[in-house]
Amino acid sequence: YYKMSEEDKNIKEKRKRLRELHKHCINQSNIYRKRYKRLKVKDDLCDVVHTTLNFSAMSMAISAITFPPLLIGSGVCSGLGLVIVQAQRTYNSKIRLTNYNVATLQYEELAREINAVLLRNHCSSKEYFEYIEDINAKLNMINDSRLL
């Protein structure tokens, strides 16, 4: 029967906390990856629809030389394209895409760093405490910089 010293108990507790932080980083990374993918699909769809509407508007405007009522269709297509672009700007979809991708990468990097620390077996309780403080500071910076 082996009785754990106080130092060993502290190390075990701190390693448990590091595993919890690792799990948190992985979960947050997955959340932001899902948000990024969903928004990317919507943003790409808006871009395709906008491009199609612009092409249609140009085609109708050119064809209106021989059939003038197509000018109305051209105007409608241009107007719809403008609405889509303005909706993208209002929603800040490009900025959100960038922020979601950056948050995903930051959480993944932090998870790798935590994993590297967990692989070290020779650390003292004080060293683990310093790692935990450093990781919490990095998590705070990620939380402050991300777009919710």
Buried (B, 14 or more C-beta within 10 A) or exposed (E): EEEEEEEEEBBEEBBEBBEEBBEBBBEBBEBBBEBBEEBBEBBEEBBEEBEEBBEBBEBBBEBBEEEEEBBEBBBBBBEBBBEBBEEBEEBEBEEBBEBBBBBBEBBBBBBEBBBEBBEEEEBEBEBBBEBBEEBEEBBEEBEEEBEE
